[in-house]
Every structure is written in C-alpha cells, then in structure tokens.
Amino acid sequence: MADNSKDTTHFGFQTVAKDEKAGKVADVFHSVAAKYDLMNDLMSMGIHRIWKRFTIDCSGVRRGQRVLDLAGGTGDLTAKFSRLVGETGEVVLADINSSMLKMGREKLRNLGVAGNVSYVQANAEALPFPDNYFDCITISFGLRNVTDKDKALASMFRVLKPGGRLLVLEFSKPLLEPLSKVYDAYSFHILPRIGQLVANDAESYRYLAESIRMHPDQETLKQMMEDVGFENSTYYNLTGGIVALHRGYKF
C-alpha cells in the first residue's frame, strides 16, 4: 500500500492534501480579516497586547535596522518596529493573505505609519528576499498556519543576517493540566460562538482552535529551529504556556 502521508498535512483536525492547505487557510483569513483586531481583543481579553509587547522587548531591535514582520496581519508589531528603527531603518510587513495585508496597510496609514514600512505578499516557505538581509524576523500567530513549517523556518534562516534573530510568538501547550482543560473548553465551545456573534463565522474560529492543538509544543518547536541552523534557541512561556515566545539566533 502506498504511503501518502508525505502528500498530506493537517488543516485543523482534518487531513488534507498539502497543495490544498494554503487555499483553505486563505479562505479563513479572507473571512476574518475585517474583524481580526476586534476578535483578537475579545479572544484574549486584551492580553495579546502584552504578549506582543514582550516580543518587542526581546527583539533587541535598534535604529537603522531592517526588520521582517512575517504573517504580520494588521501590523501591530510593524507599528512598534517602525518607531524603533527610525528613518534610517526599514520594516517589511509580509503576509500571504491579500485581505490581511490590505487591512494592515490601511490601519498603519491611518496611524500615520508610512515612510519606513513596505508591504509584501509572501509565502513564508519561499521568502522573496536576498540572503542575509534582515537583522530581525518576527512571526506572530502565523507559523501554525504554514503548511511546511520546516521549510518556512529554513527560509527565515536564509534571509537573516549573521547575528540576526528570529522570534516566533505562537499558541503553545499549557503547562498545567487544569489550565489545559479550561483552555480546551474555552477554545472549542466559547470561541466559535464569539466568532459567530461578532464575525458571523463560527467555522473559521473552530479551525483556529484546532490549528492551535495541532501546532508543535515548546520543546518540539525549539528542536525544529535548531534543526535548520538556529543557535542559542530559547523559549519563554507566557500565560501559563498558552502562548510561548521562541527566540533563536543565526551566527
């Protein structure tokens, strides 16, 4: 019997052909883009802002540097990086989804963020940038939606400068079993209802909950980063491990 496992991947709890996943994920984010910021605040009770602030603090980004905010969505991190790098620096907001990129561009321009920010529609698995180009790459709540995570991490490693660092902010595995049970109940029962009420889309938020469960845990993701070349890899558990920030360096 032929082994088709190499040709399939997970879309939430479903098994789908690898070449179908990107389209399915795109449909989810086309659907949720308009309500994305509001839903982030509702889903996390505003705590996502603290997670993102911690990511900025751990980035070490300075004036004049070049930063890639990958899967940057509506640009929360890009706005902060834009101020940090100043006029002599550059921030690229990249997202595979055109609807999310459009929302990010409109939001940042309304905030007066413009001069040092550019927008690129890009697939994390094949980044359209030169080798050794960025001082820092962040990917915030985006890696779990990538079809081939190893390929994406290798692509990020390639475009980082020596001495550069990658920060992956992503949902992870709660440290305590009681917290895990409460989190599961919230994710699978309450979150889709919020999605239905606010965004008129329960299915997309059901997928988001499932995609979180299928994402590698803290130690597995750390090993995946090291396997493609990252060194001094560490992670920080946030909110009891519901979220983790992984950081690795290219030397």
C-alpha positions as CSV (number, residue, x, y, z in Angstrom):
1,M,0.0,0.0,0.0
2,A,1.4,3.4,-0.9
3,D,2.3,5.9,1.8
4,N,0.5,9.1,1.0
5,S,1.5,10.8,4.3
6,K,4.1,13.0,2.7
7,D,1.5,14.4,0.4
8,T,-1.0,15.3,3.2
9,T,-1.0,17.7,6.1
10,H,-3.3,19.0,8.8
11,F,-5.9,21.6,8.4
12,G,-7.1,21.9,11.9
13,F,-8.2,18.3,12.8
14,Q,-8.8,17.4,9.1
15,T,-6.2,15.7,6.9
16,V,-5.9,17.4,3.5
17,A,-3.6,17.4,0.5
18,K,-0.7,19.7,1.1
19,D,-1.5,21.7,-2.0
20,E,-5.0,22.4,-0.7
21,K,-4.0,23.8,2.7
22,A,-2.8,27.2,1.7
23,G,-6.1,27.9,-0.1
24,K,-8.1,26.7,2.9
25,V,-6.1,28.9,5.3
26,A,-6.5,31.8,2.8
27,D,-10.3,31.4,2.9
28,V,-10.2,31.6,6.7
29,F,-8.3,34.8,6.8
30,H,-10.2,36.4,3.9
31,S,-13.2,35.7,6.1
32,V,-11.9,37.1,9.4
33,A,-9.7,40.0,8.2
34,A,-12.3,42.8,8.7
35,K,-12.9,41.7,12.4
36,Y,-9.4,40.5,13.1
37,D,-8.3,43.1,15.6
38,L,-11.6,43.2,17.5
39,M,-11.6,39.4,17.7
40,N,-8.0,39.4,19.0
41,D,-9.1,41.7,21.8
42,L,-12.2,39.6,22.6
43,M,-10.5,36.2,22.4
44,S,-7.5,37.1,24.6
45,M,-9.3,39.7,26.7
46,G,-6.6,42.1,25.5
47,I,-3.7,40.0,26.7
48,H,-2.3,39.6,23.2
49,R,-1.1,43.2,23.5
50,I,1.1,42.2,26.5
51,W,2.4,39.2,24.6
52,K,3.4,41.4,21.6
53,R,5.0,44.0,23.8
54,F,7.1,41.3,25.4
55,T,8.1,40.1,21.9
56,I,9.2,43.7,21.0
57,D,11.2,43.9,24.3
58,C,13.0,40.6,23.4
59,S,13.8,41.6,19.8
60,G,16.7,43.9,20.6
61,V,15.8,46.0,17.5
62,R,17.6,49.3,17.2
63,R,17.7,52.4,15.0
64,G,18.8,51.7,11.4
65,Q,18.0,48.0,11.4
66,R,15.9,46.0,8.9
67,V,13.0,44.0,10.3
68,L,10.6,41.5,8.7
69,D,7.2,41.2,10.4
70,L,6.1,37.9,8.8
71,A,2.5,36.9,8.8
72,G,2.2,40.4,10.1
73,G,-1.5,40.7,9.6
74,T,-2.9,44.0,10.7
75,G,0.5,45.4,11.7
76,D,0.6,45.6,15.5
77,L,4.3,44.7,15.6
78,T,5.1,46.6,12.5
79,A,3.8,49.9,14.0
80,K,6.1,49.5,17.0
81,F,9.1,48.4,15.0
82,S,8.7,51.4,12.7
83,R,9.3,53.7,15.6
84,L,12.2,51.7,16.9
85,V,14.2,51.5,13.6
86,G,13.6,55.2,12.8
87,E,14.1,56.9,9.4
88,T,17.3,55.1,8.6
89,G,15.7,51.7,9.2
90,E,13.2,49.6,7.3
91,V,10.3,47.3,8.3
92,V,8.7,44.9,5.9
93,L,5.1,43.8,6.7
94,A,4.7,40.5,4.9
95,D,1.6,38.2,4.8
96,I,0.5,35.5,2.4
97,N,-3.1,36.7,2.6
98,S,-4.0,39.8,0.5
99,S,-7.0,40.7,2.7
100,M,-4.9,40.8,5.8
101,L,-2.2,42.8,4.1
102,K,-4.8,45.3,2.9
103,M,-6.2,45.7,6.4
104,G,-2.7,46.2,7.7
105,R,-1.8,48.8,5.2
106,E,-5.0,50.8,5.8
107,K,-4.6,50.6,9.6
108,L,-1.0,51.7,9.6
109,R,-1.5,54.5,7.2
110,N,-4.4,55.8,9.3
111,L,-2.0,55.7,12.3
112,G,0.5,57.8,10.3
113,V,3.0,54.9,9.9
114,A,4.3,55.1,6.4
115,G,7.8,56.2,5.4
116,N,9.9,53.3,6.6
117,V,7.4,50.5,6.1
118,S,6.8,48.4,2.9
119,Y,4.2,45.7,2.2
120,V,4.9,42.4,0.5
121,Q,2.6,39.5,-0.2
122,A,4.8,36.5,0.5
123,N,4.8,32.8,1.4
124,A,6.9,32.1,4.4
125,E,8.1,28.9,2.8
126,A,9.8,30.8,-0.1
127,L,10.6,34.3,1.1
128,P,11.3,36.7,-1.8
129,F,14.3,38.4,-0.2
130,P,18.1,38.1,-0.6
131,D,20.2,36.0,1.7
132,N,21.5,37.7,4.9
133,Y,19.1,40.6,4.5
134,F,17.2,41.2,7.9
135,D,18.5,41.9,11.4
136,C,15.3,40.5,12.9
137,I,12.3,38.4,11.9
138,T,9.2,38.1,13.9
139,I,6.3,35.8,13.1
140,S,3.3,36.3,15.4
141,F,0.5,33.7,15.5
142,G,1.3,32.7,11.9
143,L,3.6,29.7,12.0
144,R,0.8,27.2,12.9
145,N,-1.0,28.1,9.6
146,V,2.1,27.3,7.4
147,T,1.9,24.1,5.5
148,D,5.6,23.1,5.7
149,K,7.0,24.7,8.9
150,D,10.5,23.3,8.5
151,K,10.7,24.8,5.0
152,A,9.5,28.1,6.4
153,L,12.0,28.2,9.2
154,A,14.8,27.4,6.8
155,S,13.6,30.2,4.6
156,M,13.7,32.6,7.5
157,F,17.2,31.4,8.5
158,R,18.4,32.1,4.9
159,V,17.2,35.7,4.8
160,L,18.6,36.6,8.3
161,K,21.9,38.3,8.6
162,P,24.6,36.6,10.7
163,G,24.0,37.8,14.2
164,G,20.3,38.2,13.4
165,R,17.5,36.7,15.4
166,L,14.1,35.1,14.8
167,L,11.2,35.5,17.3
168,V,8.2,33.1,17.0
169,L,5.2,34.1,19.1
170,E,2.6,31.4,18.9
171,F,0.0,29.5,20.9
172,S,1.6,26.5,22.6
173,K,0.9,23.8,25.2
174,P,-0.4,24.9,28.7
175,L,1.9,23.8,31.5
176,L,-0.8,22.6,33.9
177,E,-3.5,20.1,33.2
178,P,-6.3,22.0,34.9
179,L,-5.4,25.1,32.8
180,S,-5.3,22.9,29.7
181,K,-8.9,21.6,30.4
182,V,-10.3,25.1,30.9
183,Y,-8.5,26.4,27.8
184,D,-9.9,23.5,25.7
185,A,-13.4,24.2,26.9
186,Y,-13.0,27.9,26.0
187,S,-11.4,27.2,22.6
188,F,-13.9,24.6,21.4
189,H,-17.1,25.8,22.9
190,I,-17.0,29.5,23.6
191,L,-14.6,30.8,20.9
192,P,-16.7,29.6,17.9
193,R,-19.7,31.2,19.5
194,I,-17.9,34.5,19.8
195,G,-16.8,34.1,16.2
196,Q,-20.4,33.6,15.1
197,L,-21.7,36.5,17.1
198,V,-19.0,39.1,16.1
199,A,-17.7,37.9,12.8
200,N,-20.7,35.8,11.6
201,D,-18.2,32.9,11.2
202,A,-18.0,30.1,13.7
203,E,-16.2,27.7,11.4
204,S,-13.1,29.8,10.9
205,Y,-12.7,30.2,14.7
206,R,-13.2,26.5,15.1
207,Y,-10.3,25.9,12.7
208,L,-8.2,28.4,14.6
209,A,-8.8,26.4,17.8
210,E,-8.0,23.1,16.1
211,S,-4.8,24.6,14.5
212,I,-3.6,25.6,17.9
213,R,-3.9,22.0,19.1
214,M,-2.0,20.6,16.1
215,H,0.9,23.0,16.5
216,P,4.2,21.6,17.9
217,D,4.7,22.0,21.6
218,Q,7.5,24.2,23.1
219,E,10.4,21.7,23.0
220,T,9.4,20.4,19.6
221,L,9.4,23.8,18.0
222,K,12.7,24.6,19.7
223,Q,14.2,21.5,18.1
224,M,12.8,22.4,14.7
225,M,14.5,25.8,14.9
226,E,17.8,24.2,15.8
227,D,17.5,21.6,13.0
228,V,17.5,24.3,10.4
229,G,20.5,26.1,11.9
230,F,19.3,28.4,14.7
231,E,21.6,28.6,17.8
232,N,21.1,29.6,21.4
233,S,17.4,28.8,20.9
234,T,15.3,29.5,24.0
235,Y,11.6,30.0,24.7
236,Y,9.5,31.8,27.3
237,N,6.2,30.5,28.4
238,L,3.5,33.2,28.7
239,T,0.2,33.0,30.5
240,G,0.9,29.5,31.8
241,G,2.2,28.2,28.4
242,I,-1.0,29.1,26.5
243,V,1.5,31.2,24.4
244,A,5.2,30.8,24.0
245,L,7.8,33.1,22.6
246,H,10.7,31.2,20.9
247,R,13.9,33.1,20.0
248,G,16.9,31.8,18.0
249,Y,20.0,33.3,16.5
250,K,21.9,32.9,13.2
251,F,25.6,33.0,13.7
